[in-house]
């Protein structure tokens, strides 16, 4: 019929017909679907949208607002030095943020959207790290550390230590900030409006904005570029002399298999000048020595690391109410009433006792499982930190072997990586300790 709308009958004709039809801007894509809170920030593929870099949507600002809360950035970004752990994990905090962003979210959907929240936070952190590089290399770049006037000296431009012309703190530009850097800041803020708020959170994070970067040996020797204000106290520190266990090449000989323990005092010769004891007598273990000292220390583990490992392996405390205790208590209960002639009373008493124990320990088991899950997450973070540190060690060793790093610089960089890893692991272990103490209480 002339004027009637053509209706396709096959899949191929339907595809061609759909391309010819104009798109109705008044009708949303999911008009036939019941809207759910949060659909405006949700793409068709189920991913979380934050808008564009220049025009972030409302949900992106709400996400940053949640990230600025102290109890959240302590877990998702990192605690400051000396702060105590909140005992929460990244998974728990991201799930809590998902509940705030989507109040009507079903409980079984919370873990899925919590992962998406965590991924979007990582995307924002990566975008900030990309934008903040402009401040480090634009407007004159690096200047010699000794100039102090903010201008590069042509005679000292190849100095071993270099700093930025201007450091922009976490609070952003101030009155004394050069106009060039203010213009750069305004341009970045125009391209990425969340940048100032992210800079307030991430400016002092070493994993995103490292305090300094030391290059390998080049035409003018090694160079250390400081991207954060240089600490005077750290500048005066001399490089530590590494002991035998931290040297790049292990010592040879019998002493390599028996490292000297720092807490063991050297033997003092007796005044009578008697001969030293025989090897068989000196190696015979005693009750006190075997209880306080390990039988042997592996050659590839330093004494400090060995003591740290052995100190974490403590005897598990005896459970206050385990299945063995319950069975013993039930047995005593049976023996106590064995003289009674009626068996119904005995049977009902045993059943009642067992039900009371099961009901009392059901909630305790659920709480213990939650604590165990949190401890497991923290231990996985510790393993990832150690894996990252091991990768850095391998990279430094390759540079040292290829002649790009001197031995002094190699040892100093390895020590810096170890100290940073130990500090972060200590914070996570403190969180594990707090969870265990809370469970005991």
C-alpha positions in Angstrom: 0.0 0.0 0.0 1.3 3.4 -1.0 2.4 5.5 2.0 2.4 2.6 4.4 5.6 2.0 6.4 7.6 -0.9 5.0 8.1 -3.7 7.5 11.0 -6.1 6.8 10.5 -9.8 6.9 14.1 -11.1 6.9 17.2 -10.4 9.0 19.1 -8.9 6.1 16.3 -6.6 5.1 15.7 -5.6 8.7 19.3 -4.5 9.0 19.1 -2.4 5.9 15.8 -0.9 7.0 17.1 0.0 10.4 20.0 1.9 8.9 17.6 4.0 6.8 15.4 4.9 9.8 16.2 8.2 11.6 17.3 8.0 15.2 14.7 9.4 17.6 16.6 11.6 20.0 13.6 12.0 22.2 13.5 8.3 22.9 16.3 6.9 25.0 18.1 3.7 24.1 16.6 1.8 27.0 13.2 3.4 26.9 11.5 0.0 27.1 13.6 -1.0 30.1 12.8 0.0 33.7 15.5 2.5 34.7 17.6 1.7 37.6 19.5 4.2 39.8 22.9 4.6 38.2 21.9 3.8 34.6 23.1 7.3 33.5 26.7 6.3 34.5 26.5 2.8 33.0 27.4 1.9 29.5 25.6 -0.7 27.4 28.4 -3.2 28.0 28.1 -2.9 31.7 31.2 -0.7 32.3 31.2 2.3 34.6 31.4 5.6 32.8 33.0 8.7 34.3 32.2 11.0 31.4 35.0 12.6 29.5 38.3 14.1 30.6 37.1 17.7 30.0 33.5 17.0 31.2 33.4 14.4 34.0 29.9 13.4 35.0 28.3 13.7 38.4 29.2 10.1 39.3 32.9 10.8 38.7 32.8 13.7 41.2 31.0 11.6 43.7 33.7 8.9 43.3 36.4 11.5 44.0 34.5 12.8 46.9 34.4 9.3 48.4 38.1 8.8 47.7 38.9 12.0 49.6 37.5 10.6 52.8 40.2 9.7 55.2 39.0 6.2 55.9 38.9 5.5 52.2 42.2 7.0 50.9 44.1 5.4 53.8 43.3 2.0 52.2 43.0 2.8 48.5 45.9 5.3 48.2 48.1 4.6 51.2 48.6 5.7 54.7 50.9 8.4 55.8 53.9 7.5 57.9 53.0 6.8 61.5 49.3 6.3 60.8 47.6 3.1 62.0 45.7 0.8 59.7 41.9 0.9 59.7 41.7 -2.9 59.3 39.8 -2.6 56.0 40.8 -4.0 52.7 40.6 -2.5 49.2 37.8 -4.8 48.3 35.7 -3.9 51.3 36.3 -0.1 50.8 35.5 -0.3 47.1 32.3 -2.2 47.8 31.3 0.4 50.4 31.8 3.2 47.8 29.7 1.2 45.3 26.9 1.1 47.8 27.0 4.9 48.1 27.1 5.5 44.4 24.3 3.1 43.7 22.0 3.0 46.8 19.5 0.7 45.1 22.1 -1.9 44.1 21.3 -5.5 45.0 23.6 -7.1 47.6 24.7 -9.8 45.2 25.8 -7.2 42.7 27.9 -5.2 45.1 31.2 -7.2 44.5 30.9 -6.8 40.8 30.4 -3.0 40.9 33.1 -2.8 43.7 35.6 -4.1 41.2 34.5 -1.6 38.6 34.9 1.2 41.2 38.4 0.0 42.0 39.3 -0.1 38.2 38.0 3.4 37.7 40.1 4.7 40.6 43.2 3.1 39.0 42.2 4.8 35.7 42.0 8.2 37.4 45.4 7.6 39.1 47.0 6.7 35.8 45.5 9.7 34.0 46.8 12.0 36.8 50.3 10.4 36.6 50.3 11.2 32.8 49.1 14.8 33.3 51.5 15.6 36.2 54.5 14.8 34.0 53.9 18.1 32.2 54.8 20.0 35.3 58.1 18.1 35.6 59.5 18.7 32.1 57.8 22.0 30.9 58.8 25.5 31.6 62.6 25.1 31.6 62.8 21.5 32.7 65.4 20.6 35.3 68.0 23.0 36.8 71.1 22.3 38.8 70.5 21.8 42.5 73.2 24.2 43.5 72.0 27.3 41.5 69.1 28.0 43.9 67.8 30.9 41.7 65.4 28.8 39.6 67.4 29.3 36.4 69.7 26.9 34.7 73.4 27.6 34.7 75.1 26.6 31.4 78.2 25.6 33.3 76.4 23.4 35.7 73.6 22.0 33.5 75.3 18.6 33.4 75.6 18.4 37.2 75.1 15.1 39.0 72.1 16.4 40.9 69.3 18.4 39.4 66.0 19.8 40.7 62.9 21.3 39.2 62.7 25.1 38.7 59.5 25.0 40.8 57.8 22.5 43.1 54.0 22.7 43.2 52.8 21.2 46.5 49.7 19.2 47.1 47.7 22.5 47.7 48.5 23.7 44.1 50.1 26.9 42.9 50.7 29.7 45.4 51.5 33.4 45.1 55.2 32.7 44.6 54.6 30.2 41.8 56.0 31.4 38.5 53.5 32.5 36.0 54.7 29.8 33.5 53.8 27.1 35.9 50.5 28.7 36.8 49.6 28.7 33.1 50.5 25.1 32.8 48.4 24.3 35.8 45.4 26.1 34.4 45.8 24.3 31.1 45.9 20.9 32.8 42.9 21.8 34.9 41.0 22.8 31.8 41.8 19.6 30.1 41.2 17.5 33.2 39.1 19.3 35.9 39.6 16.6 38.6 43.4 17.1 38.4 43.7 19.6 41.4 41.7 17.3 43.8 43.7 14.3 42.6 47.0 16.2 43.0 46.0 16.9 46.6 45.7 13.2 47.2 48.6 11.8 45.1 51.3 14.5 45.0 53.3 12.9 47.8 52.8 9.3 46.8 56.2 7.8 45.8 54.6 5.1 43.6 53.0 7.8 41.4 55.3 10.8 41.9 58.7 9.5 42.9 60.9 11.8 45.0 63.9 11.2 42.8 65.0 9.2 39.8 68.7 8.2 39.2 69.8 7.4 35.7 72.5 5.1 34.6 76.0 6.2 33.6 75.9 8.4 30.6 78.2 10.8 28.8 78.2 13.1 31.9 78.1 10.4 34.5 75.0 9.5 36.5 72.3 12.0 37.3 69.7 12.2 40.0 66.6 14.2 39.2 64.6 15.4 42.2 60.8 15.7 41.5 59.9 16.5 45.1 61.7 19.0 47.5 65.0 17.5 48.6 65.3 16.5 52.2 68.3 18.2 53.8 68.7 15.4 56.3 68.6 12.8 53.6 71.1 14.8 51.6 73.7 14.6 54.4 73.3 10.9 54.9 76.3 8.8 53.7 75.6 5.7 51.7 75.4 2.7 53.9 78.1 0.0 53.7 76.4 -3.2 52.7 77.3 -6.3 54.6 78.2 -9.6 53.1 74.6 -10.8 52.8 73.6 -7.7 50.8 76.6 -7.6 48.4 75.9 -8.5 44.7 78.5 -11.3 44.9 78.2 -13.8 47.8 81.5 -14.5 49.7 83.2 -17.8 49.0 84.5 -20.3 51.4 83.1 -22.0 54.5 82.1 -18.7 56.1 79.5 -18.2 53.4 77.4 -21.1 54.7 77.6 -20.0 58.4 76.8 -16.2 58.5 77.6 -14.5 61.8 74.6 -13.5 63.8 74.8 -9.9 65.0 73.2 -10.7 68.4 75.8 -13.3 69.2 78.7 -11.9 71.2 82.2 -13.3 70.3 83.6 -15.8 72.7 85.9 -14.3 75.3 89.1 -16.4 76.1 89.3 -17.5 79.7 92.0 -16.1 82.0 93.5 -19.5 82.7 94.4 -19.8 79.0 92.8 -23.3 78.7 92.5 -24.8 75.3 89.3 -24.2 73.3 86.7 -26.9 73.6 86.6 -29.7 71.0 84.3 -29.3 68.0 82.1 -32.2 69.2 81.7 -30.6 72.6 81.0 -27.1 71.2 78.4 -28.3 68.7 76.5 -30.4 71.2 73.1 -28.7 71.7 71.8 -27.9 75.1 68.3 -27.4 76.3 68.6 -23.6 76.6 70.6 -23.1 73.4 68.3 -25.3 71.2 65.3 -23.4 72.5 66.7 -19.9 71.9 68.7 -20.4 68.7 67.8 -22.0 65.4 69.5 -25.3 64.5 70.9 -23.9 61.2 70.5 -20.8 59.1 70.2 -21.2 55.3 73.0 -19.7 53.3 70.8 -17.7 51.0 68.9 -15.9 53.9 70.3 -13.1 56.0 70.2 -13.5 59.8 67.8 -10.6 60.1 65.4 -12.0 57.6 65.7 -15.5 59.2 64.8 -14.1 62.6 61.9 -12.2 61.1 60.6 -15.4 59.5 61.0 -17.5 62.6 59.3 -14.8 64.8 56.1 -15.0 62.7 55.8 -18.8 63.2 54.3 -18.9 66.6 52.6 -21.8 68.2 48.8 -21.6 67.7 46.9 -20.9 70.9 44.8 -23.7 72.2 41.1 -23.1 71.1 38.8 -22.3 73.9 35.9 -24.4 72.5 36.9 -26.9 69.8 35.2 -30.1 68.8 37.6 -32.0 71.0 36.6 -30.0 74.1 32.9 -30.4 73.3 33.3 -34.2 73.0 35.2 -34.4 76.3 32.5 -32.2 77.9 29.7 -34.4 76.5 31.5 -37.5 77.8 31.8 -36.1 81.3 28.1 -35.2 81.1 27.2 -38.8 80.1 29.3 -40.2 82.9 27.8 -37.8 85.4 24.3 -39.0 84.7 25.1 -42.6 84.0 23.6 -43.6 87.3 20.2 -42.3 86.3 17.7 -45.0 85.2 15.9 -42.9 82.6 17.7 -42.6 79.3 15.4 -39.9 77.9 16.9 -37.3 80.3 20.4 -38.3 79.3 19.6 -38.1 75.6 17.8 -34.7 75.8 20.6 -33.3 77.9 23.3 -34.2 75.4 21.3 -32.9 72.4 20.5 -29.6 74.2 24.2 -29.2 75.0 25.3 -29.8 71.4 22.7 -27.4 70.0 23.7 -24.7 72.3 27.3 -25.1 71.4 26.6 -25.1 67.6 24.3 -22.0 67.9 26.9 -20.1 70.0 29.8 -20.9 67.6 27.9 -20.2 64.3 28.2 -16.4 64.6 31.8 -16.8 65.8 32.7 -18.9 62.8 31.2 -16.4 60.4 33.2 -13.5 62.0 36.3 -15.6 62.0 35.8 -16.3 58.3 35.5 -12.6 57.5 38.6 -11.9 59.5 40.4 -14.7 57.6 39.3 -13.2 54.2 40.7 -9.8 55.2 44.0 -11.3 56.3 44.2 -13.3 53.1 43.7 -10.1 51.0 46.4 -8.3 53.0 48.8 -11.2 52.5 48.2 -11.2 48.8 49.1 -7.5 48.8 52.3 -8.4 50.6 53.1 -11.0 48.0 52.5 -8.6 45.2 54.8 -6.0 46.8 57.6 -8.6 47.2 57.1 -9.6 43.6 57.4 -6.0 42.4 60.5 -5.5 44.5 62.1 -8.6 43.1 61.5 -7.4 39.6 63.2 -4.1 40.5 66.1 -6.0 41.9 66.5 -8.0 38.7 66.4 -4.8 36.6 69.0 -3.1 38.8 71.2 -6.2 38.7 71.1 -6.2 34.8 72.0 -2.6 34.8 74.9 -3.2 37.2 76.1 -6.2 35.2 76.0 -4.3 31.9 78.1 -1.5 33.4 75.2 1.1 33.5 75.4 1.4 37.3 78.4 1.5 39.6 78.5 -0.8 42.6 77.9 2.1 45.0 74.8 3.3 43.1 73.6 -0.3 42.7 73.7 -1.0 46.4 72.1 2.3 47.2 69.2 1.7 44.8 68.7 -1.8 46.1 68.6 -0.5 49.7 66.1 2.2 48.7 63.8 -0.4 47.1 64.1 -2.7 50.1 63.3 0.2 52.6 60.3 1.2 50.6 59.0 -2.4 50.4 59.7 -3.0 54.1 57.7 0.1 55.1 54.7 -0.8 53.0 54.8 -4.4 54.2 55.1 -3.3 57.8 51.9 -1.3 57.4 50.1 -4.3 56.0 51.5 -6.6 58.7 50.3 -4.0 61.3 46.8 -4.3 59.8 47.0 -8.1 60.1 48.0 -7.8 63.7 45.1 -5.4 64.5 42.6 -7.9 62.9 44.0 -10.7 64.9 43.9 -8.7 68.2 40.3 -7.6 67.4 39.4 -11.3 66.8 40.9 -12.3 70.2 39.0 -9.6 72.0 
